[in-house]
Amino acid sequence: MIEVLAAGPLTTVQDRGRPGWAHLGVPPSGAADPQALALGNRLVGNDTGAAGLEATLSGPRLRFRAVALVALTGAETEASIEPNRPFEISAGEVLELGRFLNGVRAYVSVRGGIDVEPVLGSRSTDLLSGLGPPQLREGDVLPIGREPTISPQDVEPPAPLPVEPTLRLLPGPRDDWFAPNALAGTWRVSSSSNRVGVRLEGPPIERVRHEELLSEGVLTGALQVPRSGQPIILLNDHPTTGGYPVLGVVHADDLPLAGQLRPGQRLSFVVRHSGASAGTP
């Protein structure tokens, strides 16, 4: 068991999420930086889809009731333990992540995984629909799953998160509603961003078509442009349909970077027209 001594501003249980339920209006959910969670699971010998903890902006304080093998991945934190490698925690020891210095989401992976009850095949917390376990609160006790059969793996640590990332964007399906080079320049991440979407601030994007758009299906990574002209990158807890035109979709390989965007951070886009893949429904 893991005792939550302090939950931090937003700490949730996340795994691979619930892809494939969009036709029923269920968001995909899952880790906003799936590469970081998969890395943590490999380091402790879990299946890469095992559930871990996703903390936002600053981390929780966790007391472990028994010896555990743990890995910390994702955002750079103030924690005293070394990231991106497994470490053993003694019974009664407290893990405190502190503030995050680079990136916005850090992941705590524990050998055996976080063994909360799955909903629709996933243990992920979905902040939009309310599916899955609630976000962590002080006093919660989290169960750890059974000892896995996989051995912990040595994994090459990832490159540091870029200070000003460039995200590849696949144009469409409504890029013809906007002027060419509508996304030129840099954008700033709004403080109102969350797991539903990353809101961007910059010169308003003007439409060249102004008719009403019926709601249509959207993907994780879709770049919606509301009437304000301030675009939104949809993240894992996004609604499955939307009525704002989608200028493009972030390349699937760049979604982890989108999931690590901090309020106030600047970013830019580069449009790719072929040889790329979009996000997940």
C-alpha positions in Angstrom: 0.0 0.0 0.0 1.0 3.6 -0.6 -0.3 6.4 1.8 -1.0 9.8 0.3 0.4 12.3 2.8 -0.1 15.2 0.4 -1.7 15.0 -3.0 -0.2 18.0 -4.8 -2.3 20.3 -7.1 -3.4 17.4 -9.4 -2.2 13.8 -9.1 -4.2 11.1 -10.9 -3.8 7.4 -11.7 -3.1 6.9 -15.4 -2.3 4.0 -17.7 -2.7 3.7 -21.5 -6.2 4.9 -21.3 -9.5 3.9 -23.0 -9.0 4.1 -26.8 -11.8 2.7 -28.9 -14.8 4.1 -26.9 -15.2 7.4 -28.8 -18.4 6.1 -30.5 -19.9 6.1 -27.0 -18.6 9.5 -26.1 -15.8 8.2 -23.8 -12.6 10.2 -24.0 -9.3 8.2 -24.5 -7.8 9.5 -21.2 -4.5 7.9 -20.2 -1.1 9.4 -19.5 -0.6 12.8 -21.2 3.1 11.8 -21.7 2.8 8.1 -22.5 6.5 7.8 -23.3 7.4 8.8 -19.8 5.0 6.4 -18.2 6.1 3.5 -20.4 9.7 4.3 -19.6 9.0 4.2 -15.8 7.2 0.9 -16.2 10.1 -0.7 -18.1 12.5 0.5 -15.4 10.6 -1.3 -12.7 9.8 -4.4 -14.7 6.1 -3.7 -15.3 4.1 -4.2 -18.5 4.3 -0.8 -20.3 0.6 -0.4 -19.8 0.6 -0.7 -16.0 -1.0 2.1 -14.1 1.2 4.7 -12.4 0.7 8.2 -10.9 0.7 11.3 -13.0 1.5 14.5 -11.0 1.1 18.0 -12.3 3.3 21.1 -11.6 4.4 19.8 -8.2 4.3 16.4 -6.8 2.6 14.4 -4.0 4.2 13.1 -0.7 3.8 9.4 -0.6 4.6 6.9 2.3 5.3 3.3 1.3 4.2 0.7 3.8 6.5 -2.0 2.4 9.7 -2.1 0.4 9.0 -1.1 -3.2 10.9 -0.6 -6.5 10.0 2.8 -7.9 11.0 5.0 -10.9 10.4 8.7 -11.5 10.1 9.9 -15.1 8.7 12.8 -17.1 9.1 16.4 -15.8 12.3 17.5 -14.0 11.5 17.7 -10.3 13.0 18.8 -7.0 13.0 15.2 -5.7 16.2 14.1 -4.2 16.2 10.7 -6.0 17.7 10.3 -9.5 15.2 10.3 -12.3 14.9 7.7 -15.1 16.4 4.8 -13.1 14.9 2.4 -10.6 15.4 2.9 -6.9 14.3 0.9 -3.9 12.2 2.6 -1.2 12.2 1.1 2.3 9.1 0.4 4.3 7.9 3.6 6.0 10.0 5.8 3.7 8.5 9.0 2.2 8.9 10.0 -1.4 8.4 13.8 -2.1 8.6 15.1 -5.6 8.5 18.9 -4.8 8.1 21.5 -7.5 8.6 20.7 -11.2 11.5 22.7 -12.8 11.0 21.7 -16.5 7.9 20.1 -17.9 4.5 19.9 -16.2 3.8 16.2 -15.6 6.0 13.7 -13.7 5.2 9.9 -13.3 5.7 7.6 -10.4 5.9 4.0 -11.5 5.9 1.2 -8.8 6.8 -2.4 -9.5 3.4 -4.2 -9.6 1.5 -1.1 -10.7 -1.2 0.9 -9.0 -3.9 -1.7 -8.6 -7.2 0.3 -8.4 -10.4 -1.0 -10.0 -10.4 -0.7 -13.8 -13.3 0.9 -15.6 -13.9 0.0 -19.3 -10.5 -1.8 -19.3 -8.5 1.1 -17.9 -7.5 2.4 -14.4 -7.1 6.0 -15.7 -8.7 9.0 -14.1 -10.8 10.9 -16.7 -11.4 14.4 -15.5 -14.0 15.2 -18.2 -16.3 12.2 -17.8 -15.5 11.3 -14.2 -14.6 7.7 -15.2 -12.0 5.9 -13.2 -10.7 6.7 -9.7 -11.0 10.3 -8.4 -7.8 12.5 -8.3 -5.7 11.8 -5.2 -6.6 13.3 -1.9 -4.7 13.5 1.4 -5.3 10.3 3.3 -5.9 8.1 0.3 -4.4 4.6 0.4 -3.4 3.1 -2.9 -2.9 -0.7 -3.4 0.1 -2.0 -5.3 -0.5 -5.0 -7.7 1.1 -8.4 -7.7 4.8 -8.9 -8.4 5.3 -9.0 -12.2 7.3 -11.8 -13.9 9.3 -9.3 -16.0 12.7 -8.2 -14.7 13.5 -4.4 -14.5 15.2 -3.2 -17.7 18.1 -0.9 -18.3 16.8 1.9 -20.5 18.6 4.8 -22.2 17.4 8.0 -20.4 15.4 10.4 -22.6 16.8 13.7 -23.9 15.9 16.7 -21.7 12.6 18.4 -22.6 13.1 21.3 -25.0 12.7 24.8 -23.6 10.8 26.0 -26.7 9.5 22.9 -28.5 8.4 22.7 -32.2 5.4 20.5 -32.8 4.8 18.8 -36.1 1.3 19.4 -37.4 -0.7 17.4 -40.0 -3.0 19.9 -41.8 -6.7 19.4 -41.9 -9.5 18.5 -42.0 -10.5 22.2 -41.9 -7.2 23.9 -42.8 -9.0 25.5 -45.8 -11.0 27.6 -43.4 -7.9 29.6 -42.5 -5.3 31.6 -44.3 -2.0 30.0 -45.3 0.7 30.2 -42.6 -2.0 30.8 -40.0 0.3 29.3 -37.3 3.5 31.2 -38.2 5.5 32.5 -35.3 5.5 31.4 -31.7 2.6 30.8 -29.3 2.4 31.0 -25.5 0.8 28.4 -23.3 -2.1 29.8 -21.3 -2.5 29.1 -17.5 -6.0 27.8 -18.2 -4.6 24.7 -19.8 -5.4 21.2 -18.4 -5.7 17.6 -19.4 -8.7 18.4 -21.6 -6.6 20.9 -23.7 -3.6 23.2 -24.0 -4.9 26.7 -24.6 -2.5 28.9 -26.7 -2.2 32.7 -26.7 -1.0 34.8 -29.7 -2.3 36.9 -32.6 -5.9 35.7 -33.3 -6.1 33.2 -36.2 -8.6 34.6 -38.7 -11.0 32.5 -40.7 -11.5 32.8 -44.5 -14.7 30.8 -44.2 -17.3 31.8 -41.7 -20.2 29.3 -42.0 -21.3 27.2 -39.1 -19.7 23.8 -38.6 -21.7 20.8 -37.4 -20.0 18.8 -34.6 -17.6 16.2 -35.8 -15.3 13.6 -34.3 -11.9 14.9 -32.9 -8.6 13.2 -32.0 -6.1 13.7 -29.3 -3.7 16.4 -30.7 -6.4 18.1 -32.8 -5.8 21.8 -33.0 -9.2 23.5 -32.7 -9.7 27.2 -33.4 -12.7 28.7 -31.6 -14.2 32.1 -32.5 -11.6 33.9 -30.4 -8.9 32.7 -32.8 -6.8 31.4 -29.9 -6.1 27.7 -30.7 -6.5 24.7 -28.4 -4.5 21.5 -28.6 -6.8 18.7 -27.4 -5.2 16.4 -24.8 -6.3 13.0 -23.4 -9.5 14.0 -21.6 -10.9 15.9 -24.6 -14.6 15.5 -25.6 -15.0 13.1 -28.5 -16.8 15.6 -30.8 -16.4 19.3 -31.3 -17.9 22.1 -33.3 -14.8 24.3 -33.8 -12.9 23.8 -37.0 -9.7 21.7 -36.7 -6.8 23.4 -38.5 -4.5 20.3 -38.0 -3.5 17.4 -35.8 -0.3 17.1 -33.8 1.9 14.3 -35.0 1.5 11.2 -32.7 5.2 11.2 -31.9 5.0 14.8 -30.6 2.0 14.3 -28.3 4.3 13.6 -25.3 5.8 17.1 -25.8 2.3 18.6 -26.0 1.5 16.8 -22.7 4.5 18.5 -21.0 3.8 22.1 -22.1 4.0 24.5 -19.1 1.9 27.6 -18.6 3.9 30.5 -20.0 6.0 28.3 -22.2 6.5 29.2 -25.8 6.2 26.8 -28.8 5.9 26.8 -32.5 4.5 24.5 -35.2 5.8 23.1 -38.4 3.3 21.7 -41.0 4.0 18.2 -42.4 1.9 17.1 -45.4 2.8 13.4 -45.6 4.6 10.5 -44.0 3.2 11.1 -40.6 0.5 9.9 -38.2 -2.1 11.7 -36.2 -3.1 11.3 -32.6 -5.6 8.8 -31.1 -9.4 8.9 -30.9 
